[in-house]
Amino acid sequence: MGFRFVKGAAACLATIGMMVPQARILADAPPPKPEAGKTPQINHIPDLILTEGGTMTGRVCDKSGKVIEGTKVVLKQDNKVIGTTMTNKDGVYSFKNLKGGIYSPSAGNTEGVFRAWSEKTAPPSAKGHALLVMGENGARGQFGSVDPTLILLTAGVIAGVTVGALALSKINQVSDQVNNINASP
């Protein structure tokens, strides 16, 4: 009976695997083709302009765009905390006396990474502030970021495979009994 159960489970898994679309394959779009003469940037770190006195300015908001007042913002460089501050009533924070380099401001479990430049050396694409959207930047891999639909879908597939394997096992038992009856004199 144990081997038949495993055999039935394997058949169910194979059937489900063919019937359920491969979400990962379907979700992946082909990568955009780079323009002639340009190299695509894979891990883009946004450029940021440091204003007078080496000041980095930013804003903290939620997913709807509403600014968040009174949020603690921690600034790190090379995983070392170099400053902390709180957002004002407009959700704005700032850090002074910085030099050009890579900085990681964070608020709660949200973290951003920015390449800071002085006003004189900043590229034209550099922005004037560092935006942190609560729950968006760096939230990957954090507790609570798993989609509940995916959990339910996985549980449903496991339940379906189990029920299918049990049904095939029972069908095999009945088939054996019928074969035994037909084989009797």
Secondary structure as GFF3:
##gff-version 3
##sequence-region A 1 185
A	DSSP	alpha_helix	2	19	.	.	.	ID=ss1
A	DSSP	alpha_helix	23	27	.	.	.	ID=ss2
A	DSSP	beta_strand	47	50	.	.	.	ID=ss3
A	DSSP	beta_strand	56	61	.	.	.	ID=ss4
A	DSSP	beta_strand	72	77	.	.	.	ID=ss5
A	DSSP	beta_strand	80	86	.	.	.	ID=ss6
A	DSSP	beta_strand	92	95	.	.	.	ID=ss7
A	DSSP	beta_strand	101	107	.	.	.	ID=ss8
A	DSSP	beta_strand	110	111	.	.	.	ID=ss9
A	DSSP	beta_strand	114	118	.	.	.	ID=ss10
A	DSSP	beta_strand	130	133	.	.	.	ID=ss11
A	DSSP	alpha_helix	148	183	.	.	.	ID=ss12
###
